Amino acid sequence: QVQLIEFGGGLVQAGGSLRLSCAASGRTFSSYTMAWFRQAPGKEREFVAAIRWGGGRTDYVDSVKGRFTISRENAKNTVYLQMNSLKPEDTAVYYCAAGTPSYLNWRSAYDYWGQGTQVTVSS
């Protein structure tokens, strides 16, 4: 069993930066792929970024490539999402997820989810 708690959301102006953190409980954190998803009002939850257990493989949705960076510290049971050059369309609730997906962007393959943290980007 893994429990996830997100931190770091907030209100930021367009062009600004935020760093999200996700703290995980459980001794098997390092064996899971970790991911960030987001859900804007009236839209489906979408994949944002993911990182394999060893940190060597990452994937991003095209709309955030070059602006967002996912990383993890297995010793601290924590995964991060550094978000730069934020745009109003990045406004959403951001969720941390853990699982063992064959493909990193498969939402249904993630077994554990956090409660989410709100990110709002003003224009």
Phi, psi and omega per residue, in radians:
Q1 nan 2.386 3.123
V2 -2.223 2.300 3.027
Q3 -1.952 2.397 -3.044
L4 -2.147 2.385 3.095
I5 -2.311 2.208 -3.134
E6 -1.668 2.599 3.078
F7 -2.410 2.730 2.913
G8 1.851 -0.030 3.100
G9 -1.213 2.975 3.127
G10 2.886 -2.904 -3.141
L11 -1.846 2.280 -3.134
V12 -2.505 2.634 3.093
Q13 -1.375 2.697 3.083
A14 -0.954 2.387 -3.080
G15 1.615 -0.192 -3.125
G16 -1.471 -3.052 -3.082
S17 -2.292 2.650 2.993
L18 -2.495 2.664 3.051
R19 -2.158 2.046 3.074
L20 -1.609 2.522 3.063
S21 -2.183 2.619 3.084
C22 -2.348 2.021 3.132
A23 -1.696 2.285 -3.092
A24 -2.009 2.467 3.002
S25 -1.681 2.853 3.093
G26 1.844 2.469 -3.072
R27 -1.356 -0.240 -3.052
T28 -1.744 0.333 -3.108
F29 -0.910 -0.762 -3.020
S30 -1.161 -0.251 -3.123
S31 -1.568 -0.117 -3.083
Y32 -1.705 2.550 2.838
T33 -1.306 2.381 3.136
M34 -1.983 2.513 -3.080
A35 -2.524 2.821 2.978
W36 -2.072 2.324 2.999
F37 -2.126 2.876 3.066
R38 -2.507 2.704 3.138
Q39 -2.445 2.043 3.084
A40 -1.582 2.756 -3.132
P41 -0.977 2.273 3.093
G42 1.357 0.087 -3.118
K43 -2.118 2.830 3.086
E44 -1.326 2.741 3.073
R45 -1.196 2.279 -3.077
E46 -2.119 2.646 3.077
F47 -1.196 2.419 3.085
V48 -2.013 -0.949 -3.073
A49 -2.813 2.727 3.097
A50 -2.627 2.772 -3.135
I51 -2.507 2.298 3.129
R52 -1.190 2.933 -3.019
W53 -1.031 -0.646 -3.098
G54 -1.474 -0.138 3.127
G55 1.452 -0.046 -3.062
G56 -1.465 -0.259 -3.090
R57 -2.191 2.212 3.088
T58 -2.273 2.833 3.083
D59 -2.591 2.598 -3.114
Y60 -2.419 2.612 2.951
V61 -1.217 2.567 -3.030
D62 -0.988 -0.603 -3.033
S63 -1.202 -0.244 -3.131
V64 -2.017 -0.066 -3.127
K65 -1.041 2.338 -3.114
G66 1.507 -0.177 3.141
R67 -2.047 -0.619 -3.099
F68 -1.901 2.586 3.074
T69 -2.375 2.214 3.078
I70 -1.759 2.462 3.102
S71 -2.610 2.938 -3.137
R72 -2.560 2.642 3.018
E73 -2.175 1.718 -3.075
N74 -1.113 -0.557 3.130
A75 -1.130 -0.435 -3.140
K76 -1.857 0.068 -3.116
N77 0.912 0.768 -3.039
T78 -2.350 2.461 3.005
V79 -2.133 2.546 -3.065
Y80 -2.135 2.714 2.956
L81 -2.336 1.847 3.066
Q82 -1.503 2.114 -3.073
M83 -2.046 2.015 3.127
N84 -2.011 2.855 3.114
S85 0.853 0.864 -3.069
L86 -1.151 2.558 -3.120
K87 -2.117 2.727 3.100
P88 -0.959 -0.570 -3.140
E89 -1.258 -0.103 3.028
D90 -1.440 -0.121 3.140
T91 -1.069 2.173 -3.101
A92 -3.105 2.988 2.889
V93 -1.535 2.232 -3.103
Y94 -1.795 2.286 -3.095
Y95 -2.042 2.441 3.006
C96 -1.642 2.501 -3.126
A97 -2.472 2.668 3.108
A98 -2.319 2.469 3.135
G99 -3.084 -2.947 3.124
T100 -2.283 1.103 -3.080
P101 -1.323 2.589 3.002
S102 -1.235 -0.713 3.074
Y103 -2.029 2.332 -2.948
L104 -1.088 -0.467 -3.067
N105 -1.676 0.204 3.125
W106 -1.404 1.763 -3.093
R107 -1.016 -0.737 -3.056
S108 -1.168 -0.261 -3.094
A109 -1.538 -0.073 3.128
Y110 -1.623 2.221 -2.997
D111 -1.608 -0.483 -3.035
Y112 -2.168 2.437 -3.069
W113 -2.369 2.553 2.992
G114 -1.481 -3.130 -3.111
Q115 -1.466 -0.288 3.097
G116 1.712 2.682 3.068
T117 -2.376 2.383 -3.053
Q118 -1.407 2.296 2.995
V119 -2.094 2.159 3.136
T120 -2.172 2.177 -3.130
V121 -1.984 2.065 -3.130
S122 -1.614 2.587 -3.129
S123 -1.570 nan nan
